[in-house]
Amino acid sequence: MKGTSLFLIVLFFMFGFRAFSQKKTETKSTICQIATIQRDSVLVKLKEYPTQVKMLEAYQKQLQSEYDFKKLELDTKVAEFQEKEKTFSDPQKQEKVQVLQKLDEDLKKYSQEAEQELMKKEQELLQPMNEKINKAIEAVAAKQGYQQIMDRKSVYFSLALCDATKLVIDEANK
């Protein structure tokens, strides 16, 4: 009986130890099934990013130049009006004020449209880079066996060894 119970105890420890070691091994291999990246870091490290930024800045300068021209035109007409205001009759004043108000409204409208156009241009320039990043994320996930890759902005804690940012940058710049 003693031999049987000793055998059962040894058998229990062997199976228990084996189950514990398997569980520990599984934990190590699954510790990074979910990885994080810093997507903004990936974006700015893409080869084409500096070129796209320069294109966006050039477009912004163009829009700003057009705005400045329209603003100068309005300011000049306002200054002319103020200079000659006393020589105008009331109907002439009303007519000139309406013209100036229309120019001011047009300038505000242009400013809003320019802002929308700039955002549209930014999206247009970012779209191919975002697609490239998404493909790189998928490739890294497949190669590394990740089930999920999330942006660090929405993660409160992650082990440094689970950060796949560099892998995604390298993959995207291939």
KETORNU-595041 format. One record per residue: residue in one letter; x, y, z of N, C-alpha, C in turn. Coordinates in steps of 0.1 Angstrom, whole numbers, plus 2048, in hexadecimal, padded with zeros to 3 digits. Last residue first. Layout:
BEGIN
AXYZXYZXYZ...
//
This chain:
BEGIN
K8659E662986B9DC61F8699E0611N8599F663B8639FC63386A9F262AA8489E56498429EF64084C9F5637E85B9D56588529CF64D84C9D9644D8659E966986E9E265F8669DB654I84E9F06768559FA66F85E9F3664V8479D868383E9DD6798459E8670L85D9D569485B9CB68A8529D067FK85A9EB6A48669EA69B8649E0690T8419E56B18439F16A984E9EF69FA83A9D16C283E9CD6B58409D96ACD83E9C96E383D9D46DA8439D06CCC8429B56F58379B46ED8359C06E3L8579BD70585A9B26FB84E9B06F2A84B9CE7178539D470C8569C9701L8299C871E8379C472083F9CA714S8129E27258179D771C8259D471FF7F69F572F8039EE7328069E3728Y7E2A027217E8A0872E7F5A01732V7DCA0A7007E09FF70A7E7A06716S7D7A1C6ED7CBA176F47CFA0B6FDK7F0A226E37E8A2D6E87DCA286F0R7FBA0C6D67FEA0E6E47F6A196EBD7E59F96C37ECA056C47EFA086D3M7E99D56C07E19E16C47EA9ED6C4I7E49B76B17EE9C26B27E69CF6B5Q7DD9956B87D99A36B77E59AC6B8Q7EB97E6B57DD97D6B37D798B6B1Y80B9786A78029806AF7F497E6ABG81F96A69A8149626A080B96B6A9Q83197668A83497569882A96D6A0K82697667083497067383696D681A80D98267580E97566F81B96E672A81599B67E80C99368680D984682V8239A466882A9A267582299967EA80E9A765681999E65382199B660E7FD9B96627F89AC65F8039A265DI80E9CF6628099CA66F8049BC66DA8119D364781D9D064F8199CA65CK7F79DB6407FD9CF63A8099CA642N7F69F364F7ED9E86527F29DB64CI80AA0264280C9FE6508029F3654K7FEA0562980B9FE62A80D9FA639E7E8A146307E6A0762A7F39FE62BN7F5A2B6397EDA236427EAA1563DM800A33620809A3062B801A28636P7E9A396117F2A2F60D7FBA2A618Q7DEA4E6237D7A4261F7E0A3761BL7EBA666257EDA5C62F7E8A4F62BL7E3A7560F7F1A726107F4A6761AE7C8A786157CCA726087DAA6D609Q7C9A8562D7C3A7762D7C8A70620E7D3A9D6247DBA9662E7D6A8762DK7BFAA66137CCAA360D7D4A9A617K7ABAAA6267A9AA061C7B6A9C615M7B7ABF6357B4AB263C7B2AA7631L7B7AD26207C3ACE6267C2AC062DE79CAD561C7A4AD06117B1ACB616Q794AE163478FAD4630797ACD625E7A2AF86337A5AEF63E7A0AE163AA796B0461C7A5B0061C7A8AF6627E77DB0862677FAFE61B78DAFA61AQ782B1B63A77CB0F63E77EB04633S78DB30629795B2A63478FB1D638Y777B35619783B3061378CB2961EK766B4062C762B3462576EB2D61FK774B57632772B4D63D76EB40636L774B64619780B6061F77FB5662AD758B6861675FB5F60C76DB5B612E754B7A62B74EB6D62B755B63622D763B8F621767B8962E761B7B62FL755B95609763B91608768B8A615K73DB9D61573DB9160C74CB8C60BQ745BB4623740BA862A740B9B622L74CBC460D757BBF616752BB361FV733BC760173EBC15F9749BBB603Q726BD4616721BC761272CBBF60AV735BEB616735BE3622731BD561EK72EBF65FD73CBF260073DBE960CE712BFA602716BF25F7725BED5F9Q713C0D61770CC00618711BF660EK720C2260A726C1B616720C0D618Q70DC295F771BC245F2722C1C5FEP6F8C326076F6C265FE704C205FAD706C48613701C3D61B6FFC30612S724C51600716C53604711C4760CF746C5660973BC4E60372DC52608T759C64616755C69609749C62603K75FC5562C758C6262E753C68621E76EC3F622760C3D628759C4B629K787C3D61977EC45611770C45617E794C2D62C79BC3A628790C43621Q784C1762E786C2063A78CC2D636F788C0D61477AC1161977CC1B624E7A3C0661579EC1060B790C16610A7A2BF36297AABFF62B7A5C0A621V792BE061C78EBE5629795BF362BK7A3BD9606796BDF604790BE6610T7B9BCE6147BBBDA60C7ADBE1609D7ADBB86207B2BC26297B4BCF621L7A6BA960979BBAE6127A1BB961BE7BFBA45FF7B5BAA5F77ABBB0600L7CAB956147D0BA26107C6BAA608K7BAB7F6137B9B8761F7BFB9561CK7C1B745FA7B4B785FC7B2B82608F7DCB6E6017D9B775F67CBB7D5F7D7D9B5C6167E0B696187DDB7360DY7CDB476087C6B4D6137CCB5B615E7E2B405F77D6B445F17CDB4C5FBS7F5B3860A7F8B436017EBB485FBQ7E8B226167EBB2E61E7EEB3A615L7E9B106007DCB156057DDB2160EQ805B0D5FE7FDB125F37EFB185F7K80AB02617810B0F613808B16608Q7FDAEA6147F9AF361F7FEB0161BY80DADE6007FFAE15FE7F9AEB608A825ADC60E824AE4602816AE85FFE81DACA622821AD8626821AE161AL818AB361380DAB961A811AC861EM832AAE609827AB15FF81BAB8607K83FAA9621843AB5618838AB860EV832A92629831A9E631835AAA629Q83BA8161482CA8461682AA9161ET856A8061A851A8560D843A8960EP856A7463385BA81632857A88624Y84AA5962D843A63636849A72634E856A4561F84FA4F618849A5B620K860A34633869A3B62A862A47623L853A38654852A3364785BA3B63DK853A4366D860A3D66985EA3665BV83AA4D672845A5766F852A5166BL82CA35675829A3E66A835A47667V837A2A68D838A23680836A2C674S82FA3D69F83DA3B69D840A33690D814A3A69D819A47699828A45697R811A206A880EA2269A814A2F695Q822A0D6BB81FA1B6BB81EA1F6ADI8139EE6C481C9F66BB819A046BET8119CE6D580E9DC6D38179E36CAA8039AD6D380E9B76D38099C56D2I7F998F6E07F499D6DD8009A66DEQ80997B6E57FF9796DB7F99866D7C81E9796F881D9846EE8149816E3I81B96270681C96F70E81B97B704T81B9496FD8109516FA81095F700S83293D70683193E6F78259476F4K82F93F72283A94571B83894770CT81892E72581893D728823944722E82291571D81891C71581792B718T83491173283991372482F91971BK82290F74782C91A74783291C739K8148F973F80D905741817911740Q8298E67418228E973481B8F6734S82F8E775C8398EB7528338EE745F8168DD76681B8EB76A8258EF760A8168C475B80B8CD75880F8DB75BR82D8B976882C8BA7598218C4755F8258BB7828318C377E8318C476FG8108A978280E8B77868198C0781F81C89177A8128977728108A6775M82E88F79083388F782829896779F81D88F7A682789A7A482C89B796F80F8777A18088847A28118907A0L8248657A281D866796815874795V82A8677BD83486A7B382E86D7A6I81285F7C881786C7CB8218707C1L8118447BE80684E7BA80B85C7BDF8278397CB82783A7BC81C8447B8L81E83B7E582A8437E182B8447D2S80982A7E48068387E68138417E3T8178127DE80C8177D580A8267D7G82680F7F482D8107E78238167DDK81480C80881D81780982381A7FBM8087F480080080080080980C800
//
